[in-house]
Amino acid sequence: CCCCPPAIEALFCLWCKSGCSKSAVAGALTFFPPDPPLYKFHRISKDGVQLPEFEDDVIVDSGDDSSDDDSNDESVLDQSDLEYESGTPSDRAKYDDMKKKKKSADKKKKKKNKKKDPAVQLTERNLKLRKRAKTRNSRDRRDAATKVRYCFEPDPRLAKPPRFSGSMDAVKIGPQKKTGAYVAAVIYRVRKDKLTDRTKTIIYSHGNATDVGAMHYISSVLARSCNVNVVMYDYSGYGASGSIPLEANTYRDIKMVYKYALEQVADGDESNIVVYGQSVGSGPSCYIASKRKNVGGLILHSPFMSGMRVLTPSRALACLDIFPNIDRIKKVDCPVMVIHGQLDEEVDVAHGVALHNAVKSDLRRECWWVPDRGHNDITDGPGKMSEYVRRLKAYLNQLE
C-alpha cells in the first residue's frame, strides 16, 4: 500500500503471511533476543567429553515452515549433524566445507538485505527463527536422551561479577508438551551451610534484548548479597533455548521453570518462591503470580501495564495487545514490590504507578521510584546497587 509507512506495511505483510496471527505480529514488535547470544552452553557427554559446537543456522530443516504459532516445532536432526559427531574425518571435512560455503553465502545475503524492504526483512526473520527452532528442539531432545550436561560460559567481554560461594548449574528444562522445546537456565544455589527453612528462591524473568549471559552479574549479586537461590532462564527463542519467541511460549516457559524451581530448588515450599519480572519479563511474571495462589512474592522491575499500552494509550489496537499485566495484577495474592525509574523513556513510570495502585491494598509493599534513573540503568553505579540490594533485602525479610 503506497499510503502506508514501511513499518506498518511490514507488520501487515507479516500478519497476512502468518494467517492473520496476532501473536506473530506481537512477537515481531516485542521480542529482540541478542544475536549472537552473550553466553555459551558447552555440551558435555555423560563420559565427560566436550562435544562439538554447532551454529544453529548451518543445518536447517527444508520442510514446510508454514505451521501456526502453537505448532509442534520438533523435527529430525539433519543427518550431516549426526555424521559430524559419529562419522569419519571425511564426513567432518564435508561438514566444514559446507560451513565455509554457508558463511560465503551469508555475506552475499547481507548485501542483498540492505536493499530489501521492511516487509521482506520481517518475514524472512520470522522464517529464520522457525528454522532455527527446529534445529535446536531436535538437538536438545537428542541431548536429553543421551544424558548430555551443560557448562555455562558467559561472554568474556561482560563484566565479571563478585565471587559467589555457592554453586552454579547450567540446565535445559523441558520438554514443553506443546512445542517440544527445552528452556536454557542457570541455577545459582546458596551454599548448604547457609540454607535455612526461609531461604528464598527468585525466578527471574529478564528484559527484552538480553539473556542469561548478560544477566550473570546481577544473578551473582542477588544470590550473594541476599542469600537467595536464583533461577535465571531464557525465553523460547532466546540464547540456548529452543522454539520461537511468542507471548504464548513465554507462559509455557515460566510454567515449566516454576515447576522445576519448586521441585528441584525450593524443596517443594511454594511460599519460598519469589517471582521477579523485569520489563517484558513482567508479562510472564504477572501471569504465573496470578495463577499460583501460594507463591511467596512478586517483584516488578520497570514493568508495563500491557504491551500495546507502551506504544499508545489508545485502545484502538487492543486486538493486538499482549501481556495484560494491569488486569492480572488484581488477581495476585502475594506481597508485591514495584521498582521503576522516573526518567524511563521506554516505559513511562506511570505504568509502574498504575500497577502499584492496582495491587490489593493489603499486599502493596514499599515501592521504589528511582529519581535519577531510566529503564535499564537502575542498578548502575555502586551507590544505586547498594540501595537496590538494601531495598530487596528489606522486602524479602518481610515475607513469611
Protein Blocks (a to p, Z undefined) as FASTA:
>chain_A
ZZbcfklmmmmmmmmmnoopaklmmmmmmpccddddfbdcddddfkopacddddfklpcc
fbdfkbcfkbcfbdcddfklmmmmmmcfklmmmmmmmmmmmmmmmmmmmmmmmmpcfklm
mmmmmmmmmmmmmmmmmmmmmmmmnopacdddddfkbccddddfbdcddddedddfklop
acddddddddfklgcfkbccddddddfkdcfklmmmmmmmmmmmnopacdddddehiajb
gcjddfklmmmmmmmmmmmmmmmmnnopaklpccddehjlmmmmmmmmmmmmmbfbdcde
hiafbfklmmpmcfklmmmgghilklmmmmpccdcdddddfklckbgfklmmmmmmmpcf
klpccddddfkbcfklmmgojklmmmmmmmmmmmmmmpZZ
